[in-house]
Amino acid sequence: MELLRAVKTAPVGQTIAVLSSDPGSAKDIPVWVAKAKHEYLGAFPEDGYTRFVIRKSH
Amino acid sequence: MADTDRMAIILFSGTVDKLMAASILASGGVAMGLEVDLFLTNWGLMAFQRDAWKTNTKISKEYEEYAPAMMTAMQQMNVPSWMDNLVQAKELGDLNVIACGMTMELFGIDQSQLEDIVDDVAGVAGFIGEAQDAKITLFI
């Protein structure tokens, strides 16, 4: 939901990173990004969490 | 959003574990671009009496030994309450919260005694009319 809010308020073309420690996010975020027709730039594991990066495309 | 896909949830239960599941599924549905109809009946409706959610710590009887641990973990992890999830879902998308008219009559509740998130009162027929096109239907 925080991702949704961030995407809603960001300008088109902006990249947004979500930090999540929820193991479900690895599946949920790409599915949502595809559904919402944004661009998924990848998941980057960090210490204890993962950084998911997307670009708002419309 | 006339041709938006729909999801219908019948919320019968009033325990926090199931309210939490319903709220997460509802907000997930909204996040995925669905129009979500949440129909509150029986104990599900009772849980939406004004301010009741603030003091509701009930969990399903068969798992009640987990209640204290679950409540503590949710507090420690700062998990938003099920009501917060629903309020947020409504802000971000299309969530309709409908109270069951028959339950309200049975328990002598009117809409002013329910949380503001409740949009409308309907019977089963009214709900089915709204939800018959739903691609996903859940009974919780």
N, CA and C atoms of all chains as a GROMACS GRO file, in nm:
protein
  594
    1MET      N    1   0.083  -0.120   0.000
    1MET     CA    2   0.000   0.000   0.000
    1MET      C    3   0.086   0.126   0.000
    2GLU      N    4   0.200   0.118   0.068
    2GLU     CA    5   0.290   0.234   0.068
    2GLU      C    6   0.347   0.259  -0.071
    3LEU      N    7   0.373   0.147  -0.142
    3LEU     CA    8   0.422   0.158  -0.279
    3LEU      C    9   0.318   0.228  -0.366
    4LEU      N   10   0.194   0.186  -0.350
    4LEU     CA   11   0.085   0.246  -0.427
    4LEU      C   12   0.078   0.396  -0.406
    5ARG      N   13   0.088   0.434  -0.280
    5ARG     CA   14   0.081   0.575  -0.245
    5ARG      C   15   0.197   0.652  -0.307
    6ALA      N   16   0.316   0.592  -0.299
    6ALA     CA   17   0.435   0.657  -0.355
    6ALA      C   18   0.422   0.672  -0.505
    7VAL      N   19   0.373   0.565  -0.570
    7VAL     CA   20   0.359   0.570  -0.716
    7VAL      C   21   0.256   0.675  -0.756
    8LYS      N   22   0.151   0.683  -0.677
    8LYS     CA   23   0.044   0.778  -0.708
    8LYS      C   24   0.094   0.922  -0.706
    9THR      N   25   0.181   0.953  -0.610
    9THR     CA   26   0.222   1.092  -0.592
    9THR      C   27   0.348   1.127  -0.672
   10ALA      N   28   0.418   1.025  -0.725
   10ALA     CA   29   0.543   1.054  -0.796
   10ALA      C   30   0.516   1.101  -0.939
   11PRO      N   31   0.606   1.183  -0.996
   11PRO     CA   32   0.590   1.222  -1.136
   11PRO      C   33   0.623   1.103  -1.228
   12VAL      N   34   0.563   1.103  -1.348
   12VAL     CA   35   0.589   0.997  -1.446
   12VAL      C   36   0.737   0.995  -1.480
   13GLY      N   37   0.796   0.876  -1.490
   13GLY     CA   38   0.936   0.862  -1.524
   13GLY      C   39   1.026   0.845  -1.401
   14GLN      N   40   0.974   0.879  -1.286
   14GLN     CA   41   1.052   0.870  -1.163
   14GLN      C   42   1.073   0.723  -1.123
   15THR      N   43   1.193   0.692  -1.071
   15THR     CA   44   1.213   0.558  -1.016
   15THR      C   45   1.181   0.563  -0.867
   16ILE      N   46   1.126   0.452  -0.820
   16ILE     CA   47   1.084   0.442  -0.680
   16ILE      C   48   1.142   0.313  -0.623
   17ALA      N   49   1.201   0.322  -0.507
   17ALA     CA   50   1.253   0.201  -0.441
   17ALA      C   51   1.166   0.170  -0.320
   18VAL      N   52   1.132   0.043  -0.305
   18VAL     CA   53   1.059  -0.004  -0.187
   18VAL      C   54   1.152  -0.095  -0.111
   19LEU      N   55   1.164  -0.072   0.019
   19LEU     CA   56   1.244  -0.162   0.102
   19LEU      C   57   1.147  -0.252   0.177
   20SER      N   58   1.164  -0.383   0.160
   20SER     CA   59   1.070  -0.475   0.224
   20SER      C   60   1.142  -0.596   0.280
   21SER      N   61   1.099  -0.637   0.401
   21SER     CA   62   1.154  -0.759   0.459
   21SER      C   63   1.052  -0.872   0.449
   22ASP      N   64   0.941  -0.846   0.382
   22ASP     CA   65   0.836  -0.947   0.365
   22ASP      C   66   0.871  -1.039   0.250
   23PRO      N   67   0.888  -1.171   0.277
   23PRO     CA   68   0.926  -1.263   0.170
   23PRO      C   69   0.823  -1.269   0.057
   24GLY      N   70   0.698  -1.232   0.086
   24GLY     CA   71   0.594  -1.232  -0.018
   24GLY      C   72   0.615  -1.123  -0.122
   25SER      N   73   0.691  -1.020  -0.086
   25SER     CA   74   0.708  -0.906  -0.176
   25SER      C   75   0.775  -0.945  -0.307
   26ALA      N   76   0.863  -1.046  -0.302
   26ALA     CA   77   0.936  -1.088  -0.421
   26ALA      C   78   0.839  -1.129  -0.532
   27LYS      N   79   0.726  -1.180  -0.492
   27LYS     CA   80   0.624  -1.219  -0.589
   27LYS      C   81   0.525  -1.104  -0.610
   28ASP      N   82   0.480  -1.045  -0.499
   28ASP     CA   83   0.372  -0.946  -0.504
   28ASP      C   84   0.409  -0.822  -0.585
   29ILE      N   85   0.528  -0.772  -0.564
   29ILE     CA   86   0.564  -0.644  -0.626
   29ILE      C   87   0.571  -0.656  -0.779
   30PRO      N   88   0.644  -0.756  -0.834
   30PRO     CA   89   0.645  -0.768  -0.980
   30PRO      C   90   0.504  -0.788  -1.040
   31VAL      N   91   0.420  -0.867  -0.972
   31VAL     CA   92   0.285  -0.891  -1.022
   31VAL      C   93   0.206  -0.759  -1.026
   32TRP      N   94   0.219  -0.684  -0.919
   32TRP     CA   95   0.146  -0.556  -0.914
   32TRP      C   96   0.199  -0.459  -1.021
   33VAL      N   97   0.330  -0.453  -1.034
   33VAL     CA   98   0.391  -0.360  -1.130
   33VAL      C   99   0.345  -0.393  -1.272
   34ALA      N  100   0.339  -0.524  -1.303
   34ALA     CA  101   0.293  -0.566  -1.436
   34ALA      C  102   0.147  -0.527  -1.456
   35LYS      N  103   0.066  -0.554  -1.354
   35LYS     CA  104  -0.076  -0.524  -1.362
   35LYS      C  105  -0.099  -0.372  -1.378
   36ALA      N  106  -0.022  -0.294  -1.304
   36ALA     CA  107  -0.040  -0.149  -1.308
   36ALA      C  108   0.035  -0.088  -1.428
   37LYS      N  109   0.102  -0.175  -1.506
   37LYS     CA  110   0.172  -0.132  -1.629
   37LYS      C  111   0.281  -0.029  -1.603
   38HIS      N  112   0.358  -0.053  -1.496
   38HIS     CA  113   0.479   0.027  -1.475
   38HIS      C  114   0.598  -0.060  -1.514
   39GLU      N  115   0.718  -0.010  -1.490
   39GLU     CA  116   0.836  -0.085  -1.531
   39GLU      C  117   0.909  -0.138  -1.408
   40TYR      N  118   0.935  -0.268  -1.410
   40TYR     CA  119   1.002  -0.332  -1.296
   40TYR      C  120   1.151  -0.337  -1.324
   41LEU      N  121   1.230  -0.273  -1.240
   41LEU     CA  122   1.374  -0.264  -1.267
   41LEU      C  123   1.455  -0.366  -1.188
   42GLY      N  124   1.392  -0.434  -1.093
   42GLY     CA  125   1.463  -0.542  -1.028
   42GLY      C  126   1.459  -0.540  -0.876
   43ALA      N  127   1.503  -0.653  -0.819
   43ALA     CA  128   1.508  -0.671  -0.674
   43ALA      C  129   1.654  -0.683  -0.632
   44PHE      N  130   1.692  -0.609  -0.531
   44PHE     CA  131   1.831  -0.606  -0.488
   44PHE      C  132   1.840  -0.640  -0.340
   45PRO      N  133   1.885  -0.764  -0.310
   45PRO     CA  134   1.892  -0.806  -0.170
   45PRO      C  135   1.992  -0.722  -0.091
   46GLU      N  136   1.950  -0.677   0.025
   46GLU     CA  137   2.040  -0.606   0.117
   46GLU      C  138   2.046  -0.688   0.245
   47ASP      N  139   2.104  -0.632   0.348
   47ASP     CA  140   2.117  -0.705   0.474
   47ASP      C  141   1.983  -0.703   0.550
   48GLY      N  142   1.908  -0.813   0.542
   48GLY     CA  143   1.782  -0.822   0.617
   48GLY      C  144   1.660  -0.770   0.544
   49TYR      N  145   1.678  -0.717   0.427
   49TYR     CA  146   1.562  -0.671   0.348
   49TYR      C  147   1.599  -0.672   0.200
   50THR      N  148   1.502  -0.644   0.117
   50THR     CA  149   1.527  -0.637  -0.027
   50THR      C  150   1.481  -0.501  -0.078
   51ARG      N  151   1.561  -0.447  -0.171
   51ARG     CA  152   1.524  -0.320  -0.233
   51ARG      C  153   1.461  -0.352  -0.369
   52PHE      N  154   1.337  -0.314  -0.386
   52PHE     CA  155   1.267  -0.335  -0.514
   52PHE      C  156   1.259  -0.200  -0.585
   53VAL      N  157   1.302  -0.198  -0.709
   53VAL     CA  158   1.304  -0.070  -0.780
   53VAL      C  159   1.211  -0.075  -0.901
   54ILE      N  160   1.130   0.026  -0.913
   54ILE     CA  161   1.037   0.034  -1.026
   54ILE      C  162   1.041   0.173  -1.087
   55ARG      N  163   0.996   0.184  -1.210
   55ARG     CA  164   0.983   0.317  -1.272
   55ARG      C  165   0.837   0.343  -1.307
   56LYS      N  166   0.790   0.456  -1.266
   56LYS     CA  167   0.651   0.493  -1.298
   56LYS      C  168   0.644   0.529  -1.446
   57SER      N  169   0.564   0.454  -1.523
   57SER     CA  170   0.570   0.477  -1.668
   57SER      C  171   0.446   0.544  -1.727
   58HIS      N  172   0.350   0.580  -1.644
   58HIS     CA  173   0.235   0.657  -1.698
   58HIS      C  174   0.166   0.732  -1.587
   59MET      N  175  -1.544   0.387  -1.368
   59MET     CA  176  -1.478   0.257  -1.385
   59MET      C  177  -1.583   0.150  -1.408
   60ALA      N  178  -1.654   0.161  -1.518
   60ALA     CA  179  -1.770   0.075  -1.541
   60ALA      C  180  -1.731  -0.071  -1.560
   61ASP      N  181  -1.624  -0.096  -1.633
   61ASP     CA  182  -1.593  -0.235  -1.662
   61ASP      C  183  -1.475  -0.288  -1.581
   62THR      N  184  -1.460  -0.234  -1.460
   62THR     CA  185  -1.355  -0.284  -1.370
   62THR      C  186  -1.392  -0.423  -1.320
   63ASP      N  187  -1.293  -0.510  -1.308
   63ASP     CA  188  -1.317  -0.641  -1.248
   63ASP      C  189  -1.351  -0.625  -1.101
   64ARG      N  190  -1.432  -0.717  -1.050
   64ARG     CA  191  -1.477  -0.705  -0.912
   64ARG      C  192  -1.434  -0.825  -0.828
   65MET      N  193  -1.427  -0.798  -0.699
   65MET     CA  194  -1.401  -0.902  -0.600
   65MET      C  195  -1.505  -0.884  -0.491
   66ALA      N  196  -1.566  -0.994  -0.447
   66ALA     CA  197  -1.668  -0.984  -0.343
   66ALA      C  198  -1.624  -1.063  -0.221
   67ILE      N  199  -1.632  -1.000  -0.106
   67ILE     CA  200  -1.596  -1.068   0.019
   67ILE      C  201  -1.716  -1.063   0.111
   68ILE      N  202  -1.759  -1.180   0.158
   68ILE     CA  203  -1.863  -1.186   0.259
   68ILE      C  204  -1.792  -1.206   0.391
   69LEU      N  205  -1.801  -1.106   0.477
   69LEU     CA  206  -1.732  -1.112   0.605
   69LEU      C  207  -1.832  -1.147   0.713
   70PHE      N  208  -1.826  -1.272   0.758
   70PHE     CA  209  -1.920  -1.323   0.858
   70PHE      C  210  -1.857  -1.320   0.997
   71SER      N  211  -1.725  -1.331   1.002
   71SER     CA  212  -1.654  -1.347   1.130
   71SER      C  213  -1.614  -1.213   1.190
   72GLY      N  214  -1.606  -1.210   1.322
   72GLY     CA  215  -1.572  -1.085   1.390
   72GLY      C  216  -1.447  -1.095   1.474
   73THR      N  217  -1.367  -1.200   1.451
   73THR     CA  218  -1.244  -1.213   1.529
   73THR      C  219  -1.130  -1.144   1.454
   74VAL      N  220  -1.033  -1.094   1.530
   74VAL     CA  221  -0.928  -1.011   1.472
   74VAL      C  222  -0.849  -1.086   1.364
   75ASP      N  223  -0.822  -1.215   1.386
   75ASP     CA  224  -0.744  -1.289   1.285
   75ASP      C  225  -0.815  -1.290   1.150
   76LYS      N  226  -0.947  -1.311   1.153
   76LYS     CA  227  -1.020  -1.317   1.026
   76LYS      C  228  -1.048  -1.178   0.970
   77LEU      N  229  -1.069  -1.080   1.059
   77LEU     CA  230  -1.086  -0.942   1.013
   77LEU      C  231  -0.958  -0.896   0.944
   78MET      N  232  -0.844  -0.937   1.001
   78MET     CA  233  -0.715  -0.901   0.944
   78MET      C  234  -0.700  -0.963   0.805
   79ALA      N  235  -0.735  -1.092   0.794
   79ALA     CA  236  -0.727  -1.159   0.663
   79ALA      C  237  -0.816  -1.088   0.562
   80ALA      N  238  -0.938  -1.057   0.603
   80ALA     CA  239  -1.033  -0.991   0.511
   80ALA      C  240  -0.979  -0.854   0.468
   81SER      N  241  -0.922  -0.780   0.564
   81SER     CA  242  -0.875  -0.644   0.532
   81SER      C  243  -0.756  -0.648   0.437
   82ILE      N  244  -0.670  -0.748   0.455
   82ILE     CA  245  -0.552  -0.759   0.368
   82ILE      C  246  -0.594  -0.803   0.228
   83LEU      N  247  -0.688  -0.896   0.221
   83LEU     CA  248  -0.738  -0.939   0.090
   83LEU      C  249  -0.811  -0.824   0.020
   84ALA      N  250  -0.888  -0.749   0.097
   84ALA     CA  251  -0.960  -0.635   0.037
   84ALA      C  252  -0.862  -0.531  -0.015
   85SER      N  253  -0.758  -0.500   0.064
   85SER     CA  254  -0.665  -0.398   0.017
   85SER      C  255  -0.579  -0.450  -0.096
   86GLY      N  256  -0.549  -0.581  -0.095
   86GLY     CA  257  -0.478  -0.641  -0.208
   86GLY      C  258  -0.561  -0.634  -0.335
   87GLY      N  259  -0.690  -0.660  -0.324
   87GLY     CA  260  -0.780  -0.651  -0.439
   87GLY      C  261  -0.783  -0.511  -0.495
   88VAL      N  262  -0.795  -0.413  -0.405
   88VAL     CA  263  -0.795  -0.273  -0.447
   88VAL      C  264  -0.663  -0.237  -0.514
   89ALA      N  265  -0.552  -0.284  -0.456
   89ALA     CA  266  -0.420  -0.255  -0.512
   89ALA      C  267  -0.406  -0.314  -0.652
   90MET      N  268  -0.468  -0.428  -0.674
   90MET     CA  269  -0.460  -0.492  -0.806
   90MET      C  270  -0.563  -0.435  -0.903
   91GLY      N  271  -0.627  -0.329  -0.864
   91GLY     CA  272  -0.716  -0.258  -0.955
   91GLY      C  273  -0.858  -0.311  -0.959
   92LEU      N  274  -0.894  -0.398  -0.864
   92LEU     CA  275  -1.031  -0.450  -0.860
   92LEU      C  276  -1.122  -0.355  -0.782
   93GLU      N  277  -1.250  -0.358  -0.818
   93GLU     CA  278  -1.350  -0.294  -0.733
   93GLU      C  279  -1.392  -0.399  -0.631
   94VAL      N  280  -1.379  -0.368  -0.504
   94VAL     CA  281  -1.402  -0.468  -0.400
   94VAL      C  282  -1.530  -0.437  -0.323
   95ASP      N  283  -1.620  -0.537  -0.315
   95ASP     CA  284  -1.740  -0.526  -0.234
   95ASP      C  285  -1.721  -0.609  -0.108
   96LEU      N  286  -1.732  -0.544   0.006
   96LEU     CA  287  -1.716  -0.613   0.135
   96LEU      C  288  -1.852  -0.611   0.205
   97PHE      N  289  -1.912  -0.730   0.215
   97PHE     CA  290  -2.046  -0.741   0.273
   97PHE      C  291  -2.033  -0.789   0.417
   98LEU      N  292  -2.082  -0.709   0.511
   98LEU     CA  293  -2.067  -0.740   0.653
   98LEU      C  294  -2.193  -0.804   0.706
   99THR      N  295  -2.179  -0.925   0.761
   99THR     CA  296  -2.295  -0.989   0.818
   99THR      C  297  -2.260  -1.052   0.952
  100ASN      N  298  -2.360  -1.073   1.034
  100ASN     CA  299  -2.343  -1.130   1.168
  100ASN      C  300  -2.224  -1.071   1.246
  101TRP      N  301  -2.130  -1.158   1.286
  101TRP     CA  302  -2.022  -1.109   1.374
  101TRP      C  303  -1.930  -1.014   1.299
  102GLY      N  304  -1.926  -1.030   1.169
  102GLY     CA  305  -1.850  -0.937   1.086
  102GLY      C  306  -1.907  -0.797   1.095
  103LEU      N  307  -2.038  -0.789   1.100
  103LEU     CA  308  -2.102  -0.658   1.114
  103LEU      C  309  -2.083  -0.603   1.255
  104MET      N  310  -2.097  -0.690   1.355
  104MET     CA  311  -2.082  -0.645   1.494
  104MET      C  312  -1.944  -0.581   1.515
  105ALA      N  313  -1.844  -0.632   1.445
  105ALA     CA  314  -1.707  -0.579   1.458
  105ALA      C  315  -1.696  -0.436   1.404
  106PHE      N  316  -1.796  -0.394   1.325
  106PHE     CA  317  -1.794  -0.258   1.267
  106PHE      C  318  -1.880  -0.160   1.345
  107GLN      N  319  -1.928  -0.202   1.464
  107GLN     CA  320  -1.996  -0.103   1.548
  107GLN      C  321  -1.892   0.001   1.588
  108ARG      N  322  -1.938   0.126   1.595
  108ARG     CA  323  -1.845   0.237   1.618
  108ARG      C  324  -1.749   0.210   1.734
  109ASP      N  325  -1.621   0.225   1.708
  109ASP     CA  326  -1.512   0.212   1.806
  109ASP      C  327  -1.488   0.069   1.856
  110ALA      N  328  -1.570  -0.027   1.815
  110ALA     CA  329  -1.554  -0.164   1.866
  110ALA      C  330  -1.417  -0.220   1.829
  111TRP      N  331  -1.364  -0.182   1.711
  111TRP     CA  332  -1.236  -0.238   1.664
  111TRP      C  333  -1.121  -0.203   1.757
  112LYS      N  334  -1.136  -0.089   1.831
  112LYS     CA  335  -1.025  -0.045   1.917
  112LYS      C  336  -1.002  -0.139   2.035
  113THR      N  337  -1.107  -0.208   2.076
  113THR     CA  338  -1.095  -0.294   2.194
  113THR      C  339  -1.114  -0.441   2.161
  114ASN      N  340  -1.132  -0.472   2.032
  114ASN     CA  341  -1.155  -0.611   1.993
  114ASN      C  342  -1.022  -0.688   1.992
  115THR      N  343  -1.010  -0.784   2.082
  115THR     CA  344  -0.889  -0.868   2.083
  115THR      C  345  -0.925  -1.016   2.067
  116LYS      N  346  -1.047  -1.041   2.023
  116LYS     CA  347  -1.090  -1.181   2.006
  116LYS      C  348  -1.018  -1.244   1.888
  117ILE      N  349  -0.982  -1.372   1.905
  117ILE     CA  350  -0.938  -1.445   1.787
  117ILE      C  351  -1.010  -1.580   1.782
  118SER      N  352  -1.005  -1.645   1.667
  118SER     CA  353  -1.081  -1.769   1.649
  118SER      C  354  -1.061  -1.863   1.766
  119LYS      N  355  -1.171  -1.920   1.813
  119LYS     CA  356  -1.172  -2.003   1.934
  119LYS      C  357  -1.068  -2.116   1.926
  120GLU      N  358  -1.060  -2.180   1.809
  120GLU     CA  359  -0.971  -2.296   1.800
  120GLU      C  360  -0.823  -2.258   1.805
  121TYR      N  361  -0.794  -2.126   1.796
  121TYR     CA  362  -0.654  -2.082   1.804
  121TYR      C  363  -0.634  -1.979   1.914
  122GLU      N  364  -0.725  -1.980   2.012
  122GLU     CA  365  -0.722  -1.870   2.109
  122GLU      C  366  -0.593  -1.868   2.192
  123GLU      N  367  -0.525  -1.983   2.201
  123GLU     CA  368  -0.400  -1.982   2.277
  123GLU      C  369  -0.294  -1.892   2.210
  124TYR      N  370  -0.314  -1.861   2.084
  124TYR     CA  371  -0.218  -1.775   2.014
  124TYR      C  372  -0.251  -1.626   2.028
  125ALA      N  373  -0.367  -1.596   2.085
  125ALA     CA  374  -0.413  -1.456   2.086
  125ALA      C  375  -0.312  -1.360   2.148
  126PRO      N  376  -0.263  -1.388   2.272
  126PRO     CA  377  -0.170  -1.290   2.332
  126PRO      C  378  -0.043  -1.272   2.249
  127ALA      N  379   0.012  -1.385   2.199
  127ALA     CA  380   0.136  -1.377   2.120
  127ALA      C  381   0.112  -1.298   1.991
  128MET      N  382  -0.004  -1.320   1.928
  128MET     CA  383  -0.034  -1.251   1.803
  128MET      C  384  -0.049  -1.101   1.826
  129MET      N  385  -0.122  -1.066   1.932
  129MET     CA  386  -0.145  -0.923   1.962
  129MET      C  387  -0.011  -0.853   1.993
  130THR      N  388   0.074  -0.920   2.070
  130THR     CA  389   0.204  -0.862   2.106
  130THR      C  390   0.289  -0.845   1.981
  131ALA      N  391   0.294  -0.950   1.896
  131ALA     CA  392   0.376  -0.944   1.775
  131ALA      C  393   0.328  -0.831   1.684
  132MET      N  394   0.196  -0.816   1.672
  132MET     CA  395   0.142  -0.711   1.584
  132MET      C  396   0.179  -0.573   1.636
  133GLN      N  397   0.177  -0.558   1.769
  133GLN     CA  398   0.214  -0.429   1.828
  133GLN      C  399   0.361  -0.400   1.807
  134GLN      N  400   0.444  -0.504   1.834
  134GLN     CA  401   0.589  -0.485   1.823
  134GLN      C  402   0.630  -0.453   1.680
  135MET      N  403   0.566  -0.518   1.584
  135MET     CA  404   0.603  -0.497   1.444
  135MET      C  405   0.529  -0.379   1.384
  136ASN      N  406   0.451  -0.311   1.467
  136ASN     CA  407   0.376  -0.194   1.419
  136ASN      C  408   0.285  -0.226   1.301
  137VAL      N  409   0.225  -0.344   1.307
  137VAL     CA  410   0.134  -0.384   1.200
  137VAL      C  411   0.009  -0.296   1.207
  138PRO      N  412  -0.031  -0.235   1.095
  138PRO     CA  413  -0.153  -0.154   1.099
  138PRO      C  414  -0.273  -0.242   1.135
  139SER      N  415  -0.369  -0.186   1.203
  139SER     CA  416  -0.488  -0.263   1.240
  139SER      C  417  -0.569  -0.296   1.114
  140TRP      N  418  -0.659  -0.391   1.126
  140TRP     CA  419  -0.743  -0.425   1.010
  140TRP      C  420  -0.825  -0.304   0.966
  141MET      N  421  -0.864  -0.222   1.064
  141MET     CA  422  -0.943  -0.103   1.028
  141MET      C  423  -0.855  -0.004   0.949
  142ASP      N  424  -0.730   0.014   0.992
  142ASP     CA  425  -0.637   0.100   0.917
  142ASP      C  426  -0.623   0.050   0.773
  143ASN      N  427  -0.610  -0.084   0.758
  143ASN     CA  428  -0.598  -0.140   0.622
  143ASN      C  429  -0.717  -0.103   0.535
  144LEU      N  430  -0.834  -0.112   0.593
  144LEU     CA  431  -0.955  -0.084   0.514
  144LEU      C  432  -0.967   0.064   0.481
  145VAL      N  433  -0.933   0.149   0.577
  145VAL     CA  434  -0.939   0.294   0.554
  145VAL      C  435  -0.842   0.330   0.441
  146GLN      N  436  -0.723   0.271   0.446
  146GLN     CA  437  -0.622   0.298   0.345
  146GLN      C  438  -0.667   0.245   0.207
  147ALA      N  439  -0.728   0.126   0.208
  147ALA     CA  440  -0.777   0.068   0.081
  147ALA      C  441  -0.881   0.159   0.019
  148LYS      N  442  -0.964   0.217   0.102
  148LYS     CA  443  -1.070   0.304   0.052
  148LYS      C  444  -1.012   0.434  -0.006
  149GLU      N  445  -0.905   0.482   0.057
  149GLU     CA  446  -0.840   0.604   0.008
  149GLU      C  447  -0.777   0.581  -0.129
  150LEU      N  448  -0.721   0.461  -0.147
  150LEU     CA  449  -0.642   0.435  -0.267
  150LEU      C  450  -0.720   0.375  -0.381
  151GLY      N  451  -0.837   0.323  -0.355
  151GLY     CA  452  -0.907   0.256  -0.463
  151GLY      C  453  -1.055   0.246  -0.438
  152ASP      N  454  -1.112   0.140  -0.495
  152ASP     CA  455  -1.256   0.128  -0.499
  152ASP      C  456  -1.304   0.019  -0.404
  153LEU      N  457  -1.334   0.057  -0.282
  153LEU     CA  458  -1.382  -0.039  -0.182
  153LEU      C  459  -1.522   0.003  -0.136
  154ASN      N  460  -1.618  -0.087  -0.152
  154ASN     CA  461  -1.754  -0.059  -0.104
  154ASN      C  462  -1.780  -0.147   0.017
  155VAL      N  463  -1.814  -0.085   0.129
  155VAL     CA  464  -1.843  -0.161   0.250
  155VAL      C  465  -1.995  -0.157   0.273
  156ILE      N  466  -2.055  -0.275   0.271
  156ILE     CA  467  -2.201  -0.284   0.276
  156ILE      C  468  -2.242  -0.365   0.399
  157ALA      N  469  -2.332  -0.308   0.478
  157ALA     CA  470  -2.378  -0.377   0.598
  157ALA      C  471  -2.504  -0.456   0.566
  158CYS      N  472  -2.516  -0.573   0.627
  158CYS     CA  473  -2.632  -0.661   0.607
  158CYS      C  474  -2.752  -0.607   0.685
  159GLY      N  475  -2.858  -0.573   0.612
  159GLY     CA  476  -2.977  -0.515   0.673
  159GLY      C  477  -3.044  -0.609   0.773
  160MET      N  478  -3.044  -0.738   0.742
  160MET     CA  479  -3.111  -0.834   0.829
  160MET      C  480  -3.040  -0.845   0.964
  161THR      N  481  -2.906  -0.846   0.959
  161THR     CA  482  -2.831  -0.852   1.084
  161THR      C  483  -2.857  -0.726   1.168
  162MET      N  484  -2.864  -0.612   1.100
  162MET     CA  485  -2.886  -0.487   1.173
  162MET      C  486  -3.020  -0.488   1.244
  163GLU      N  487  -3.121  -0.544   1.175
  163GLU     CA  488  -3.254  -0.555   1.234
  163GLU      C  489  -3.251  -0.651   1.352
  164LEU      N  490  -3.184  -0.763   1.331
  164LEU     CA  491  -3.175  -0.867   1.434
  164LEU      C  492  -3.114  -0.814   1.562
  165PHE      N  493  -3.007  -0.736   1.549
  165PHE     CA  494  -2.936  -0.687   1.668
  165PHE      C  495  -2.977  -0.544   1.705
  166GLY      N  496  -3.075  -0.487   1.633
  166GLY     CA  497  -3.122  -0.353   1.664
  166GLY      C  498  -3.016  -0.246   1.646
  167ILE      N  499  -2.941  -0.254   1.536
  167ILE     CA  500  -2.834  -0.157   1.509
  167ILE      C  501  -2.879  -0.070   1.392
  168ASP      N  502  -2.857   0.062   1.399
  168ASP     CA  503  -2.876   0.140   1.277
  168ASP      C  504  -2.744   0.195   1.228
  169GLN      N  505  -2.744   0.249   1.106
  169GLN     CA  506  -2.617   0.280   1.041
  169GLN      C  507  -2.535   0.382   1.118
  170SER      N  508  -2.602   0.470   1.194
  170SER     CA  509  -2.528   0.572   1.270
  170SER      C  510  -2.442   0.508   1.380
  171GLN      N  511  -2.473   0.384   1.416
  171GLN     CA  512  -2.394   0.316   1.519
  171GLN      C  513  -2.276   0.240   1.460
  172LEU      N  514  -2.263   0.247   1.328
  172LEU     CA  515  -2.152   0.176   1.262
  172LEU      C  516  -2.042   0.273   1.225
  173GLU      N  517  -1.924   0.221   1.203
  173GLU     CA  518  -1.809   0.302   1.159
  173GLU      C  519  -1.842   0.374   1.028
  174ASP      N  520  -1.781   0.490   1.010
  174ASP     CA  521  -1.808   0.572   0.890
  174ASP      C  522  -1.767   0.502   0.761
  175ILE      N  523  -1.679   0.403   0.771
  175ILE     CA  524  -1.633   0.335   0.650
  175ILE      C  525  -1.746   0.255   0.584
  176VAL      N  526  -1.852   0.228   0.660
  176VAL     CA  527  -1.966   0.156   0.603
  176VAL      C  528  -2.042   0.250   0.509
  177ASP      N  529  -2.053   0.211   0.381
  177ASP     CA  530  -2.113   0.299   0.281
  177ASP      C  531  -2.264   0.286   0.275
  178ASP      N  532  -2.311   0.164   0.298
  178ASP     CA  533  -2.450   0.140   0.264
  178ASP      C  534  -2.503   0.019   0.340
  179VAL      N  535  -2.636   0.007   0.339
  179VAL     CA  536  -2.701  -0.110   0.397
  179VAL      C  537  -2.772  -0.182   0.283
  180ALA      N  538  -2.760  -0.314   0.280
  180ALA     CA  539  -2.828  -0.389   0.174
  180ALA      C  540  -2.866  -0.526   0.226
  181GLY      N  541  -2.957  -0.590   0.156
  181GLY     CA  542  -2.991  -0.730   0.184
  181GLY      C  543  -2.908  -0.820   0.095
  182VAL      N  544  -2.932  -0.948   0.107
  182VAL     CA  545  -2.858  -1.046   0.028
  182VAL      C  546  -2.877  -1.019  -0.122
  183ALA      N  547  -3.003  -0.993  -0.160
  183ALA     CA  548  -3.030  -0.972  -0.304
  183ALA      C  549  -2.953  -0.850  -0.354
  184GLY      N  550  -2.953  -0.744  -0.275
  184GLY     CA  551  -2.882  -0.623  -0.315
  184GLY      C  552  -2.734  -0.650  -0.332
  185PHE      N  553  -2.679  -0.725  -0.237
  185PHE     CA  554  -2.536  -0.757  -0.244
  185PHE      C  555  -2.506  -0.844  -0.365
  186ILE      N  556  -2.588  -0.946  -0.387
  186ILE     CA  557  -2.564  -1.035  -0.500
  186ILE      C  558  -2.576  -0.959  -0.632
  187GLY      N  559  -2.673  -0.868  -0.637
  187GLY     CA  560  -2.687  -0.784  -0.756
  187GLY      C  561  -2.558  -0.710  -0.786
  188GLU      N  562  -2.495  -0.660  -0.681
  188GLU     CA  563  -2.370  -0.586  -0.698
  188GLU      C  564  -2.254  -0.681  -0.730
  189ALA      N  565  -2.256  -0.798  -0.667
  189ALA     CA  566  -2.138  -0.885  -0.668
  189ALA      C  567  -2.144  -0.997  -0.771
  190GLN      N  568  -2.254  -1.009  -0.842
  190GLN     CA  569  -2.269  -1.127  -0.929
  190GLN      C  570  -2.165  -1.133  -1.041
  191ASP      N  571  -2.107  -1.020  -1.073
  191ASP     CA  572  -2.005  -1.021  -1.178
  191ASP      C  573  -1.865  -1.038  -1.120
  192ALA      N  574  -1.855  -1.059  -0.991
  192ALA     CA  575  -1.724  -1.069  -0.929
  192ALA      C  576  -1.646  -1.189  -0.982
  193LYS      N  577  -1.518  -1.168  -1.005
  193LYS     CA  578  -1.434  -1.279  -1.051
  193LYS      C  579  -1.383  -1.360  -0.933
  194ILE      N  580  -1.377  -1.296  -0.817
  194ILE     CA  581  -1.329  -1.363  -0.696
  194ILE      C  582  -1.434  -1.342  -0.589
  195THR      N  583  -1.477  -1.451  -0.525
  195THR     CA  584  -1.573  -1.438  -0.415
  195THR      C  585  -1.520  -1.515  -0.295
  196LEU      N  586  -1.517  -1.449  -0.182
  196LEU     CA  587  -1.462  -1.512  -0.061
  196LEU      C  588  -1.562  -1.502   0.053
  197PHE      N  589  -1.567  -1.606   0.132
  197PHE     CA  590  -1.649  -1.606   0.254
  197PHE      C  591  -1.554  -1.624   0.372
  198ILE      N  592  -1.551  -1.523   0.458
  198ILE     CA  593  -1.454  -1.527   0.567
  198ILE      C  594  -1.527  -1.518   0.700
   0.00000   0.00000   0.00000
